[in-house]
Amino acid sequence: MKRTSKEEQRSPEWRLERSPFISRRNALRGIGVALAAAPFVKLLGCSSDDTSNGSTAGTDAGDATTASSTASDGGAWATGGTKVMTGNYPDPFLSGLGTACSLICAAMLGPCYATTLVRKDISEGHDGLPVRLTFLVVDETCTPVPNASVDIWHCAPDGLYSGDDASDFCTNGDATARAARWFRGVQTTDATGRADFDTCFPGWYAGRTIHIHVTIRINDTEYVTTQLVFDDALDDEIVSTQPLYDTRGARDTENTADMVVGAATIADYTFQTARMSDGAMLAWKAVVIRGSTTTSLCSIGPMYDGGGGGPFRDSGP
């Protein structure tokens, strides 16, 4: 969907001031970028604490620790949203993080940020393929970072974001989407650096690959803002076969053509996933943040390297 002329006339540097993450009703109604951001890392094997936010390793542990970026157990995906999830999912970080924790470049914030809520289940009862998102926040020495806020947001299966304080081109002006707060939430990492969310698999909209936005803060200071994606084959499978997702046709943008992440670094921004015994998806990613906000970071993707129209380009649905 094209932006309205009002949006197009605004300077790309236009950005509203943001207040702390629990009450930011006026935050980022238009286009913005992270002032301080850090990346996600390609993991190689540094040990981590086995403790996890109430999740215990069960019969699916093998699925989670050996899966690559797509599910491969041959079962069927669940539908019906988070209410069909049985829980007791394995800790996907039991096998460790690797011997190196290297920072990579950051991705843009995007224009669809809006007021968020502190909660684990961010679906608000929405239907869709249920997903447990698991994040592990560590620093450059592979040390877990406790008490960090993990703020995520993504669109619904129909490609619309929620919130009456989001730009109308993110909600498409839809009254139901504007009245909702679905698929937005904040959790705080535990002593092991882990935070979990229950959600539904995101949909797609024109010009973007399927993605999830993430910001990490410590004491309200922003350390990381980026966007994560899923394997292209997994995206295509869900969009073509699953209820709600299969009514909209094939998506028009794959990971390698995405204007934000870009082909060169796609592996560093891709969730690992596995199908659980109840049909839910377990998706996980480790986040390596800077030890200090004074550390300089690069910015990646076609939008930054001249191929995507500049760092502020990221259209809504």
N, C-alpha and C positions, 0 to 999 in steps of 0.2 A: 504494500500500500504506500502510495506517495504521501509525503508530509504535506500538511496544509501550507498555504502561502505564508501564514503567520510564522510557522516554525522555520520555513526556509529563509525568511527575512532576518531572523535573529542571528547575531554574531555567534559563531561556533564556540567562542569563549564564554558565552552566557551560561551562568551556573549559579544556582541558589546556594546560600550558606547552609551547611548541614550541622545539626545539633546531635547529641548522643544517640546511640542506635535504638533505644527503646521508644523515643518520641521524636520522630523526624517527619512530621506531616508535610512540612514544606520542603523536604529534601529532594533535590534533583528532579523537578518536574520536567526539565528539558535535558539537553545533552550535557554530559560531563565526563571527565576522566579522573582517574585516581591521582591524587597528588603524591601519594607514596604507595608504591606497589612492589610486590615481590612475587616470585614465580613458584611453580610446582616443579618437582624434581623427578628425574628418572632414577628409580630406586635400585640399589645394588646389593644391600645386605647387612646393615648394622642392626644389632638386636634391639628389641623394644620390649617394654613391660607387657605381660599377657593380660593384665587387667583391662576390662572394657566396660563402658557404661551399662552394666547390667546384662550385656549380651554374653552368652557362654558358648564355647565351642561344643557342637553337638555332632549329629550324624552327618551334617552337611559340611563339616570342616574341610574334608578333602576337596569338595567342589570349590570352596572359596580360596584355598591356598594354592591350588594347582591351576585354576582357570586363567586363561589369558584375558583378552579383552572382550570375548564373547562367550555366551553360555553354550555348553556342549553336552548337557546330560540327556538330551533327547526328549525331555518332558515338555509339558505345555505351560505357557505363561498364564498367570492368573489375571483376572479382571475384577472389577468391582471396587477398586480403591484400597486404601489401607485397612479398612474394616475386615478384609479377608486374610490379613497377615497373621500367622501363628507365632511369630517371634522365635526366640531361642536360636538365633542365627550365629554362626561361628565368627570368631575374631579373625578377619582377613590378614591381620598384621602379625600373626603368630610366627610366621617364618622369618621375620626381621625386616630391616630396612636397607641393609647394605653397608659397605665400608666407607661410603662417601655421601655427604649430604650437600649437594651443590645447588646454589641458587640459579634459576633460569629467569628469562625475561618475563615481564608482566604484560597482561592484556588490558584492554580498556574496560571502563565501568559500564558504559552503555546508558541509554536514556530512560530506561524503564524502572529505575529504582524508586521505591516509595516506602511509606511507613511500614515498619515490620513489627513482629511480635515475638516474645520469648516463648518458644514452644518446640517440642520434638516433632509432633505430627503437624505438618504444614498444609495438609490436603483440604481441610475444612469439609470433609465428607465427599469430595469430588471423586467421580468414577475415573478409572484408568488402570493401567498396569502398575501394581504396587511396587515401590522401590524403597529399600533401606539404603540410605547414603551414609557412608562412614568416612570421616576425615581424621587424619592423624597429623597434628601440628608439631613440628620439631624445628630446632635451629640448625645452623650450619655444622654443629658438632654432633648431630643426630640426637640431641637431648630433647626429650618431650617438653612441650611448653604448656603448663597448666594455666587455667583461668584466662585463656584467650577466648574472645567471642568470635564465633563463626557465623557469619550472616550470609544466607543464601536466598536466591530468588530465581524463578524461571516461569515460563508460560505454561498454560494448561494444555491438555491434549488438542484443543481446538486452535492453539496458536495465540491465544489472547493472554495478556498479563492482567493482573487485578489492580484495584485501587483507584479511588476517585482523585487521589493526589498524584497519580501517574499521568504522563502526557496522554492525550486522547488517542494519539496514533499507536500507543501501546495497548490500550483497551479497545481500540477501534470505536470508542464512544458507546460500547455496549453497556446497557444499564446494569445487567447482572454482573458483568466483570467489574464495573466501577464500584458496585456496592460490596464486592467481596474483598477478601484479603488473602485469597488462596495462594499457595506455593510461595510463601514468604515466611522466613523465620530465623531466629537466632538461638544458638545453644552455646554454652561455655564448656571448654575442654576440661576433662577431669585430670586427675593426677598423672595419668599416662599420656596426656595430650590428645585424647580422643573425644570426638563429638559425633553424635548420630542424629539423623533425621529420617522420618517416615514420610514418603511423598508418593507421587505418581510420575511415571515416565513423561518427560516434557513432549509437547508437540513441536511443530515446525511452523515457520512463517517465511515469506518470500525473502530471498537474499541472504539467509543465514542458515548454517547448519544447526542441528539440534544441540542446545548448549544449556549450561547452568552457570549462573553468576555466583561468585564467592568473594567475600571480603573478610579478612582477619584483622581484628583489632586487639590491642592490649591496653587496658586502662583508657579506652576511648581513643587511642591513637591508632591510626590506620597503618598496618604493616604490609598487607597484601590485598590487592584487588585483581581478579583475573576471571577467566571464563574457562569452563571445562566442557569436554565433549565426550561422546560415546563412539565406539567403533562404527564405521560406515555400514558394514554388513548387518550389524545389530539394528541400527536405525532403520535400514531398508526392510528388514524382517518385520519389525514392529509396525511400521507405517503401512505395510502392505497386507498384514494378516490379522492385526488385533482390533477388537471393537473400539470405537471412537476414533482410532487413528486411521483406520482403513477407509473412511468415508471421504477423505479429503484429497485423495490422489497422491502421487509420488512427490516427494520433496524436491525442490529445485536447486538445492545447494548441498554439496558434499563437503566433508572436512577439508579436503585438499584445495577446494575453491573458496573456502570461507575467508571473508575480508578481515576477520579479527585474528584468528589463530594462525592460519596459513599452513601450507604443506610442509615447510622446512622443520617445524617444531611440533607437529601434531601429536607425536608420541608422548611428549612431555605434558600434554594437556588432556590426555585421554584416560577416562576411568577404566579400571579393571572391573569386570563384572562376572557374576555367576548366577545361575538359576537355582533357587532354593527348592526344597521338597514341596512347599506349599504353592509353588509357582511364582512367588515374588522374586524380584531381582535384588541381589546384593551388589552394590557398586561402591568402590572404595578408591581413595586417593590420599597420598601423603603430601603435606604442604610444608615446604621449607621456607621459613621466614628469616629475615635479617636479624642479627643481634642488635642492630641499632638502625634507626631511621636515617642516620647520616650516610649509610652505605648507599652508593650509587647503583642504580639498576638500569638495564636497557629495556626497551620496549620492542615487541616483536610483531610479526604478521604483516600482511600486505598493506594494511591501513597505515602502518608506520614506515614501510620501506618504499613507499611511492606507488604501490600497486592498488591501493584501495581508497584513495581520495582523502587521506589525512586522518589524524587520530580521533577526530570527533564523529566520523561517519559510522553510524550503526543504526539502521532504521528499525522501527518497531513493526509489528505485524500488519 
